[in-house]
C-alpha cells in the first residue's frame, strides 16, 4: 500500500512538472508493471493467507487428533497396566492352584492307595468268609441230611413198634413220634397193680415186644420214666412216696428189657418223675389213670450231630 502511494505521488509530481514524454511513458509503463506486480503480490498474499488458514486448520485438526491419540494411548496404557495386573493375579493364582493341586493329587493318591489296600484286605477277608460260609453251608447241608436220616430212621422205628405192639392197642398203650423222638406210653392198668412195681404178664409181653425192636436198633438211647398221680402214698412198706414208687416201676421195666442180650445196657436209663409231670388233670379218675404210666422215650444217638455242630 505504501508503495502504491509513493508511485502515485511520483506521477503527480511529474505530471505537474515539465518532463519529456519518453520519461512519462517509461514511468507510466513502470506504474503499470508495478500495479501488475502489486496485484500478483496481492494474489500471492491471498493465496498464502488461504494456505496459512488451511495450515492452521490442519494444525488444529492434527492437534485434536494428537490429543485424541494421546488420550487413547493413555487409555491403552491404563488398560494394559490393568491387564498386566490381572495377568499377574492369574499367574499367582495358577501357581498356587498348581501347588495345591499337586498336594491334593498326592493326598488323593495316598488315600486311593490306602483305600485299595483296605479293599484288598476286605476282599481277602470276604473270600475267607465266603469259604467259611461255603464250608458252613456244606456242614449245614450234611447236618440237615443227617437229621433227615435220623428222622426217617425214627419214623421207621415208630412204624416198627406200632406194628409190633398192634395187639396191645386199646389196652392203654400208645406209640407216637414227636420232637425227633418216639414215645411208647403204657398206662399202669396194663403193667402194674395199685401200689405195686411188679409187672403183670400182659404188661411184660408188651415190654418184651418193645425190647425185640430195640435189640434190632442198638444205637437208640432208651429213657424209661415212671409217673404217678398225685394221690399220697401212705403205706408203711418199702415205698416212701410216689417218687420212690415211680422210680421202682421204671427200674422194673429196665430189668425186663435187660433180659434181651441184644440190647446195649449202656443205652438204658431209669427215672422216676412221681406226680410232677402229669398228662391230664388229677381232678378226675380218668385223668389220674392217664397220669399213672410208664413212658419209654427212644432217642437217636446224636454223637455225629454234636460233633458236626
C-alpha positions as CSV (number, residue, x, y, z in Angstrom):
1,X,0.0,0.0,0.0
2,X,2.9,2.4,0.9
3,X,4.5,1.6,-2.4
4,X,1.3,2.5,-4.3
5,X,1.0,5.8,-2.6
6,X,4.7,6.6,-3.4
7,X,4.2,5.8,-7.1
8,X,1.1,8.0,-7.2
9,X,2.9,10.9,-5.7
10,X,5.7,10.5,-8.2
11,X,3.3,10.5,-11.0
12,X,1.5,13.6,-9.7
13,X,4.8,15.3,-9.3
14,X,5.9,14.5,-12.7
15,X,2.6,15.4,-14.3
16,X,2.9,18.9,-12.8
17,X,6.4,19.4,-14.0
18,X,7.8,19.6,-17.3
19,X,9.1,16.1,-18.2
20,X,9.6,14.6,-21.5
21,X,7.0,12.3,-22.9
22,X,9.5,9.5,-23.1
23,X,10.1,9.7,-19.4
24,X,6.4,9.9,-18.8
25,X,5.8,6.8,-20.8
26,X,8.5,5.0,-19.0
27,X,7.1,5.9,-15.7
28,X,3.6,5.0,-16.8
29,X,4.9,1.7,-18.0
30,X,6.7,1.1,-14.7
31,X,3.5,2.1,-12.9
32,X,1.5,-0.4,-14.9
33,X,4.1,-3.1,-14.2
34,X,4.1,-2.1,-10.6
35,X,0.3,-2.5,-10.5
36,X,0.6,-5.8,-12.1
37,X,3.2,-6.9,-9.7
38,X,1.1,-5.5,-6.8
39,X,-1.9,-7.5,-8.0
40,X,0.3,-10.5,-8.3
41,X,1.7,-10.0,-4.9
42,X,-1.8,-9.4,-3.5
43,X,-3.0,-12.7,-5.1
44,X,0.0,-14.4,-3.8
45,X,-0.6,-12.9,-0.4
46,X,-4.3,-14.0,-0.5
47,X,-3.1,-17.5,-1.6
48,X,-0.6,-17.5,1.2
49,X,-3.3,-16.4,3.6
50,X,-5.6,-19.2,2.4
51,X,-2.7,-21.6,2.7
52,X,-2.0,-20.3,6.2
53,X,-5.6,-20.7,7.2
54,X,-5.7,-24.2,5.8
55,X,-2.4,-25.0,7.6
56,X,-3.9,-23.6,10.8
57,X,-7.0,-25.7,10.3
58,X,-4.8,-28.7,9.5
59,X,-2.7,-27.9,12.5
60,X,-5.8,-27.7,14.7
61,X,-7.0,-31.0,13.3
62,X,-3.7,-32.6,13.9
63,X,-3.6,-31.2,17.4
64,X,-7.1,-32.6,18.1
65,X,-6.1,-35.9,16.5
66,X,-2.9,-35.9,18.5
67,X,-4.8,-35.2,21.7
68,X,-7.3,-37.9,20.9
69,X,-4.5,-40.3,20.1
70,X,-2.7,-39.4,23.3
71,X,-5.9,-39.9,25.3
72,X,-6.4,-43.3,23.5
73,X,-2.8,-44.2,24.1
74,X,-3.1,-43.3,27.8
75,X,-6.3,-45.4,28.0
76,X,-4.5,-48.3,26.3
77,X,-1.6,-47.9,28.7
78,X,-4.1,-48.0,31.6
79,X,-5.8,-51.0,30.1
80,X,-2.5,-52.6,29.5
81,X,-1.4,-52.0,33.1
82,X,-4.7,-53.4,34.4
83,X,-4.3,-56.4,32.1
84,X,-0.8,-56.9,33.4
85,X,-2.1,-56.7,37.0
86,X,-4.8,-59.2,36.2
87,X,-2.3,-61.5,34.4
88,X,-0.1,-61.4,37.5
89,X,-3.0,-62.2,39.7
90,X,-4.0,-65.1,37.4
91,X,-0.4,-66.3,37.3
92,X,-0.1,-66.2,41.1
93,X,-3.5,-68.0,41.4
94,X,-2.4,-70.6,38.8
95,X,0.9,-71.1,40.7
96,X,-1.0,-71.5,44.0
97,X,-3.6,-73.8,42.3
98,X,-0.9,-75.9,40.7
99,X,0.8,-76.3,44.0
100,X,-2.4,-77.1,45.8
101,X,-3.5,-79.4,43.0
102,X,-0.2,-81.2,43.3
103,X,-0.5,-81.5,47.1
104,X,-4.2,-82.6,46.7
105,X,-3.2,-85.1,44.0
106,X,-0.5,-86.6,46.2
107,X,-3.0,-86.7,49.1
108,X,-5.7,-88.3,46.9
109,X,-3.2,-90.8,45.5
110,X,-2.2,-91.8,49.0
111,X,-5.9,-92.1,50.0
112,X,-6.5,-94.2,46.9
113,X,-3.6,-96.5,47.8
114,X,-4.8,-96.8,51.3
115,X,-8.4,-97.5,50.1
116,X,-7.1,-100.1,47.6
117,X,-5.2,-101.8,50.4
118,X,-8.3,-101.7,52.6
119,X,-10.3,-103.1,49.7
120,X,-7.7,-105.8,49.1
121,X,-7.8,-106.7,52.8
122,X,-11.6,-106.7,52.8
123,X,-11.6,-108.8,49.6
124,X,-9.3,-111.4,51.2
125,X,-11.5,-111.3,54.4
126,X,-14.6,-111.7,52.2
127,X,-13.0,-114.6,50.3
128,X,-12.2,-116.3,53.6
129,X,-15.7,-115.5,54.9
130,X,-17.2,-116.9,51.7
131,X,-15.0,-120.0,52.1
132,X,-16.1,-120.3,55.7
133,X,-19.8,-119.8,54.8
134,X,-19.4,-122.3,52.0
135,X,-18.0,-124.9,54.4
136,X,-20.7,-124.0,56.9
137,X,-23.3,-124.4,54.3
138,X,-21.8,-127.7,53.4
139,X,-21.8,-128.8,57.0
140,X,-25.3,-127.5,57.4
141,X,-26.4,-129.5,54.5
142,X,-24.7,-132.5,55.9
143,X,-26.3,-131.8,59.2
144,X,-29.7,-131.5,57.6
145,X,-29.2,-134.7,55.7
146,X,-28.1,-136.4,58.9
147,X,-31.1,-135.1,60.8
148,X,-33.4,-136.1,58.0
149,X,-31.8,-139.6,58.1
150,X,-32.3,-139.7,61.8
151,X,-35.9,-138.5,61.4
152,X,-36.5,-141.2,58.8
153,X,-34.9,-143.8,61.0
154,X,-37.1,-142.8,63.9
155,X,-40.2,-142.8,61.7
156,X,-39.3,-146.3,60.6
157,X,-38.7,-147.3,64.3
158,X,-42.1,-145.9,65.2
159,X,-43.8,-147.8,62.4
160,X,-42.0,-151.0,63.5
161,X,-43.0,-150.5,67.1
162,X,-46.6,-149.8,66.2
163,X,-46.7,-153.0,64.2
164,X,-45.1,-155.0,67.0
165,X,-47.4,-153.6,69.6
166,X,-50.5,-153.7,67.4
167,X,-52.2,-156.3,69.7
168,X,-52.0,-154.0,72.7
169,X,-54.0,-151.2,71.1
170,X,-56.9,-150.2,73.3
171,X,-55.2,-151.6,76.4
172,X,-53.6,-148.3,77.5
173,X,-50.6,-148.4,75.1
174,X,-49.8,-145.7,72.5
175,X,-46.9,-145.1,70.2
176,X,-46.2,-141.6,68.8
177,X,-43.4,-139.6,67.2
178,X,-42.6,-136.0,68.2
179,X,-39.7,-133.8,68.7
180,X,-37.5,-136.2,66.8
181,X,-38.2,-139.0,69.3
182,X,-40.5,-141.9,69.6
183,X,-42.7,-142.2,72.8
184,X,-44.1,-145.6,73.9
185,X,-46.6,-144.8,76.7
186,X,-48.1,-147.6,78.7
187,X,-50.7,-147.0,81.4
188,X,-50.4,-148.7,84.8
189,X,-53.5,-150.7,84.1
190,X,-51.5,-152.7,81.5
191,X,-48.4,-153.0,83.7
192,X,-48.9,-152.8,87.5
193,X,-51.4,-153.3,90.2
194,X,-52.2,-150.4,92.5
195,X,-49.2,-149.6,94.7
196,X,-47.1,-152.4,93.1
197,X,-44.0,-152.2,90.9
198,X,-44.2,-155.8,89.8
199,X,-45.1,-156.0,86.1
200,X,-48.1,-158.2,85.2
201,X,-48.0,-160.9,82.5
202,X,-49.7,-158.8,79.8
203,X,-47.6,-155.8,80.5
204,X,-44.4,-158.0,80.4
205,X,-45.4,-159.2,76.9
206,X,-45.7,-155.6,75.7
207,X,-42.3,-154.7,77.2
208,X,-40.7,-157.8,75.7
209,X,-42.0,-156.8,72.3
210,X,-40.5,-153.3,72.7
211,X,-37.2,-155.0,73.7
212,X,-37.2,-157.0,70.5
213,X,-37.4,-153.8,68.4
214,X,-34.7,-152.1,70.5
215,X,-32.5,-155.2,70.1
216,X,-32.5,-154.6,66.3
217,X,-31.7,-150.9,66.9
218,X,-28.6,-150.9,69.2
219,X,-27.8,-147.2,68.6
220,X,-31.1,-146.0,70.2
221,X,-30.9,-144.3,73.6
222,X,-33.8,-145.5,75.9
223,X,-35.1,-143.5,78.8
224,X,-37.8,-145.2,80.9
225,X,-39.8,-142.7,83.0
226,X,-42.2,-143.7,85.8
227,X,-45.2,-141.5,86.5
228,X,-47.9,-141.5,89.2
229,X,-51.0,-139.5,90.0
230,X,-51.0,-137.1,93.0
231,X,-52.6,-139.4,95.5
232,X,-50.4,-139.7,98.6
233,X,-48.6,-142.9,99.4
234,X,-49.4,-143.9,102.9
235,X,-48.1,-147.4,103.1
236,X,-45.6,-148.3,105.8
237,X,-43.8,-150.7,103.5
238,X,-40.6,-150.2,101.5
239,X,-42.1,-147.5,99.3
240,X,-41.5,-144.0,100.8
241,X,-43.6,-141.9,98.4
242,X,-44.8,-141.5,94.8
243,X,-41.4,-140.6,93.6
244,X,-39.9,-143.7,95.0
245,X,-42.8,-145.8,93.5
246,X,-42.3,-144.3,90.0
247,X,-38.6,-145.0,90.2
248,X,-39.1,-148.6,91.2
249,X,-41.6,-149.1,88.4
250,X,-39.2,-147.6,85.8
251,X,-36.4,-149.9,87.2
252,X,-38.7,-152.9,86.8
253,X,-39.2,-152.1,83.1
254,X,-35.4,-151.7,82.7
255,X,-34.9,-155.2,84.3
256,X,-37.2,-156.8,81.7
257,X,-35.5,-155.0,78.8
258,X,-32.1,-156.1,80.1
259,X,-33.1,-159.7,79.7
260,X,-32.7,-159.1,75.9
261,X,-29.0,-159.7,75.3
262,X,-29.1,-157.7,72.0
263,X,-29.9,-154.5,73.9
264,X,-26.9,-152.4,74.9
265,X,-27.4,-151.8,78.7
266,X,-25.4,-148.6,78.4
267,X,-28.3,-147.1,76.4
268,X,-30.8,-147.8,79.2
269,X,-31.8,-145.1,81.8
270,X,-34.4,-145.4,84.5
271,X,-36.0,-142.3,86.0
272,X,-38.9,-141.6,88.4
273,X,-40.9,-138.4,87.9
274,X,-43.6,-139.1,90.5
275,X,-46.7,-136.9,90.1
276,X,-44.8,-133.9,88.8
277,X,-45.2,-134.5,85.0
278,X,-49.0,-135.2,84.6
279,X,-50.6,-135.7,81.2
280,X,-54.1,-134.7,82.5
281,X,-55.8,-133.2,85.5
282,X,-55.7,-135.3,88.6
283,X,-59.2,-133.9,89.5
284,X,-60.9,-136.9,87.8
285,X,-60.4,-140.6,87.9
286,X,-59.8,-140.8,84.2
287,X,-57.1,-138.1,84.5
288,X,-55.5,-139.9,87.3
289,X,-55.5,-143.1,85.2
290,X,-53.7,-141.4,82.3
291,X,-51.1,-139.9,84.7
292,X,-50.2,-143.3,86.1
293,X,-48.0,-144.6,83.3
294,X,-44.6,-145.7,82.1
295,X,-43.1,-143.8,79.2
296,X,-40.3,-145.4,77.1
297,X,-38.6,-142.5,75.3
298,X,-36.5,-143.5,72.3
299,X,-33.9,-141.0,71.1
300,X,-31.5,-141.5,68.2
301,X,-27.8,-141.1,69.1
302,X,-26.8,-137.6,68.4
303,X,-23.0,-138.0,68.7
304,X,-22.5,-137.3,65.0
305,X,-24.7,-134.3,65.1
306,X,-23.0,-132.9,68.2
307,X,-19.6,-133.5,66.7
308,X,-20.6,-131.7,63.5
309,X,-22.0,-128.8,65.5
